[in-house]
Amino acid sequence: MPLKQELTALDSHRSMSLVLFSLLIIGPALIFGLVQLALMRTRKEDTPSERMAARARKALKDAGAADLSANVALNCLYRALTSAILSRAGTMGESLTWKEAQDILQETGYDPDAARHIATLLEKIESYSYSGASLSTTDMSTLLDRTREAIRRLLK
């Protein structure tokens, strides 16, 4: 293309209106803000209590799977029970001793006899898990039923 050396080459194009210019500058920011607002309003806020309750339900469901070894099932029961206890306390965590579990339940206003019962169940699960003793299917079924009932009462 040849170079334009005439004065007509300096003529500017038609200017953009102020409204169109403003829309092109502010429009993307406005759209971004509206999308962020919509996402914020629809986002589900999970409290630690809700997260731990969901973790307890999932671990209990996993423990009930038929194809698990006794050790894996016991670990799932332990995780389910501790998660339910921590859910009641409204805190996140991974493990508890039976004494900590009993203290947490009593501090949150849970019945002392029921708290002792749940702490004993937790101790029994730990005992089976770490003793290396074989666990019959009847014992496993009993532990699963007792844990399921305890979690149901804890998460009411």
C-alpha positions in Angstrom: 0.0 0.0 0.0 1.3 3.4 -0.8 1.8 6.0 1.8 -0.8 8.7 2.0 0.9 12.1 2.1 -2.1 14.3 1.7 -3.9 16.3 4.4 -7.0 14.2 4.1 -5.1 11.3 5.7 -5.2 13.2 9.0 -9.0 13.4 9.1 -10.3 11.5 12.2 -13.1 9.2 12.2 -16.4 9.9 13.7 -16.2 10.2 17.5 -17.8 7.7 19.7 -20.7 8.9 21.8 -20.2 9.3 25.5 -23.0 6.8 26.3 -21.5 4.1 24.1 -18.0 4.7 25.5 -19.3 4.5 29.1 -21.1 1.3 28.4 -18.0 -0.3 26.9 -15.9 0.7 29.9 -18.4 0.1 32.7 -20.4 -2.8 31.1 -17.8 -5.6 31.8 -17.3 -4.5 35.4 -21.1 -4.4 35.9 -21.6 -7.8 34.5 -18.8 -9.2 36.6 -20.3 -7.7 39.8 -23.7 -9.1 39.0 -22.3 -12.6 38.4 -20.4 -12.4 41.7 -23.5 -11.3 43.6 -25.5 -14.1 42.1 -22.9 -16.7 43.0 -22.6 -15.3 46.5 -26.3 -15.5 47.1 -26.6 -19.1 45.8 -23.5 -20.4 47.5 -24.3 -22.8 50.3 -22.5 -21.8 53.6 -21.5 -24.9 55.5 -20.8 -24.5 59.1 -18.2 -26.9 60.7 -21.1 -28.7 62.4 -22.8 -29.4 59.0 -19.6 -30.5 57.4 -18.8 -32.9 60.3 -22.4 -34.3 60.2 -22.0 -34.9 56.5 -18.7 -36.6 57.1 -20.3 -38.8 59.8 -23.1 -39.9 57.5 -20.7 -40.7 54.7 -18.4 -42.7 57.0 -21.3 -44.6 58.4 -22.5 -45.4 54.9 -19.0 -46.6 53.9 -18.8 -48.8 57.1 -22.0 -50.5 56.0 -20.5 -51.6 52.6 -20.4 -55.4 52.4 -17.0 -55.8 50.8 -14.9 -54.1 53.5 -12.4 -55.7 55.7 -13.0 -55.6 59.4 -10.2 -53.1 60.0 -11.4 -50.7 57.3 -15.0 -51.0 58.6 -13.8 -50.2 62.1 -11.9 -47.2 60.9 -15.1 -46.0 59.2 -17.2 -46.5 62.3 -14.6 -44.6 64.4 -14.6 -41.7 61.9 -18.4 -41.7 61.8 -18.7 -41.5 65.6 -16.0 -38.9 66.2 -17.4 -36.8 63.3 -20.9 -36.9 64.8 -19.5 -35.9 68.3 -17.5 -33.1 66.8 -20.5 -32.0 64.8 -22.5 -31.7 68.0 -19.6 -29.5 69.4 -19.6 -27.4 66.2 -15.9 -27.9 65.5 -13.7 -29.6 63.0 -11.4 -32.5 63.8 -10.2 -36.0 63.1 -9.8 -38.0 66.3 -11.0 -38.1 69.9 -10.3 -40.3 72.9 -13.3 -41.8 74.7 -12.8 -39.3 77.6 -12.6 -36.3 75.3 -15.8 -37.5 73.5 -17.6 -37.9 76.9 -16.5 -34.4 78.0 -17.5 -32.8 74.7 -20.9 -34.4 74.9 -21.5 -33.3 78.5 -20.3 -29.8 77.8 -22.8 -29.5 74.9 -25.7 -30.4 77.2 -26.0 -34.1 76.2 -27.4 -36.5 78.8 -24.5 -37.8 80.9 -25.7 -41.4 80.8 -26.0 -41.2 77.0 -22.6 -39.5 76.8 -21.1 -42.3 78.8 -22.8 -44.9 76.6 -21.4 -43.3 73.4 -17.9 -42.9 75.0 -18.0 -46.7 75.8 -19.0 -47.5 72.3 -16.1 -45.4 71.0 -13.7 -47.2 73.4 -15.0 -50.5 72.1 -14.5 -49.6 68.5 -10.9 -48.4 69.3 -10.3 -51.6 71.3 -11.4 -53.8 68.4 -9.4 -51.7 65.9 -6.1 -51.7 67.7 -6.1 -55.0 69.5 -5.7 -57.1 66.4 -8.3 -59.5 67.6 -10.6 -61.0 65.0 -14.1 -59.6 64.8 -17.0 -61.8 64.0 -19.7 -60.7 61.6 -22.2 -60.7 64.4 -19.9 -58.4 66.5 -19.4 -56.1 63.5 -23.1 -56.0 62.8 -23.8 -55.1 66.5 -21.2 -52.4 66.4 -22.6 -51.0 63.2 -26.2 -51.0 64.6 -25.1 -49.3 67.9 -23.0 -46.7 66.0 -25.9 -46.0 63.6 -28.3 -45.5 66.5 -25.8 -43.3 68.4 -25.2 -41.1 65.3 -28.9 -40.8 64.7 -29.4 -39.5 68.3 -26.4 -37.2 68.0 -27.4 -35.6 64.8 -31.0 -34.9 65.6 
